Amino acid sequence: MVIQKCHIQRVSSGNHCSSLAFFFRSNTNTTINPYSNINKYNPVDFVRDRCKSGNLGVDEALDLFDKLIQMPYSSSSSSIIPFNQILGFFVKIKYYFTVFSLWKFMDTQRRIGIESDIFTFNTLINCSCYVGRVDLGYALFAKLLKLGLEPDVFTFNTLLKGLSMQGETTQCLQLFYKLIANNGYPCNHITYTIVINALCKSKKVGDALTLFKAALGKDKLKPDVFIYNIIIDGLCKENRVKNAFHLFQEMSGKGIIGDVFTYNSLIHGFGNIGQLKGALILFEQMLEKGVSPDVITFNILIDSHCKNQRTDEALELLQVMRQRGEKPNVFTYNSLIHGLCNSNQWKKATQLFTDMISQEISPDVCTYNILIDAVSKEGKIEDAHDLFEVMIQRGMEPNMVTYNVLIDGYCLQGQLEVARQVFDSMWGTIHEPEVRSYSILINGYCKAKRLDEAVPLLEDMSRKGLTPDVVTYTTLIDGLCKTRRVAVAEQIFEDMRAHGPKPDIITYHTLVDGLCVNGFLSKALELFHKIENDGFQADIVMYNSIIGHMCRAGKLNEAKEIFCNLSTKGLQPNTRTYQIMLNGLFKEGRSNDAQNLFKEMEEKGVLADEHTFNIMVQGFLCDKEFQNAVEFLHTMNKRGFSPSAQVASLMVNLIADEPDHETTGVLRKYLHVDK
């Protein structure tokens, strides 16, 4: 039987579907290129030299394989080595399915002495993993054991890497602990690196760090910059930046020099937690150590500065980037344009967009999404739609974010009919409306108090096979409460509790506040007390809301009891909490208690702002405690605060009603009013 070359198909590791790279057929007339040298010399040496030559082509490799198959048993078939070398060549050029086809043919020739060895199976397992078929890799593993072959460290490393590549962390760990760590099968530095990387990718960095330390303690792992980078990056992605930095210091202490990846991970980590100073110190340190920042380094720094409203420094970094010969890319410009739009620097954002195009950097979908979103929120919805049209004209496919941003823009401007048209236009495209799209449109209808159009959308989602999320339900509950349809809101809330998605703390807050506003304080308190039973912890914002509603309903003592028990819930009153209580006390004519509470507020270091002082002055003026009012006006003045319009009005009325009162002169002074 002779090989007839027919079709060769290169298959990358990401392609899970294929045809055979080539097929075999009987053809006695096929002519083989006369490789006379393969007959003169040892076929192992000849094939090895051709595979290492760097100029071996696919056709020649197939002819070599064909020639090896036809050679007499005594000269070639007794050795699997040249076949392995040819298989290795096809792996190197990513013709993975060709490898399988060749091996299948080899396997039919076992009767003439072509016996696969561990190297052959390792090659096949490696190909299986590259094409995303770890299950096939396991089948090959079982076959090699059945044939009496002993797996080596490469066999296990290949399977572990394949499982890691597919995100099968549990299976990866099971293989590691069951067959390798606990049964004495071979493992090496690469084995531990693969497993640690798999743990970090699956957000189990703590386990990775434990394994790393254990392997170091047993001399199973040689620490290098690569393994440290894996764990440092994993820690930074979990915002455990302090731990990552300590590991970096440990690495440096062992004489292992960090590379650009090390610094990029740490700089990104510090930037994500708002520690720009730490990020810049690391940037300066990498320059001092001779580690050249790359485009990723600058992109991380620029993006972090933009997210912290420090666009001037971000633009300076752009200049430094160019001076160092690093060319900005689309991500660089997107970060800057987004930052400038968020800080309302439209002129600079437009200039940067123009500069981007002049530098022959094509705007991507993200660029247009940023601009459409920013322009929409500025109320320039027609300009946003023009950008949408330009995007399509340039052959760019709008994505889900594009449609959602545009729908949101029209909703913000109250153009709900147009928003609905954009929403409906998504049907039949590759980006049909998803949960977020529905939530945006429902929110638009709720804000416009058009609940009769919002509620049916919830039912439409179910018909389309979409499951509303907690945001969808919370939005609808809020809209229903604001249109006094509290019973329907409660019904939806109970449906969430029974069937999911489970309400979150925002859902509870929304319904509690809605019940209070609509006069159902008892129901609100009942629901409020259920929060802890459902596994949630109300925050100070929610407590402020419930205390405020109780004060307005004349339940000051009950409100004060909740206020006094805040510390038992692990919460501390903030400025707004004190303001609510002060208003409540003055409303009940308890000015002495209000004064004592203000004193407590100051003693506990809670900031009394201008609004707090105005509450105090207004309360004393209403209770005709003019001297106390004047004292607070003095303090206000020292702190640079001014009376509010309402307080000023009370002061004017007092001067008019009691022109000869002893405090009138002082009040005139703060109002700058002449007699």
Summary of the structure (lengths in Angstrom):
residues: 675
radius of gyration: 36.1
end to end distance: 119.6
largest distance: 127.7
contacts: 2112
relative contact order: 0.02
helix: 69%
strand: 0%
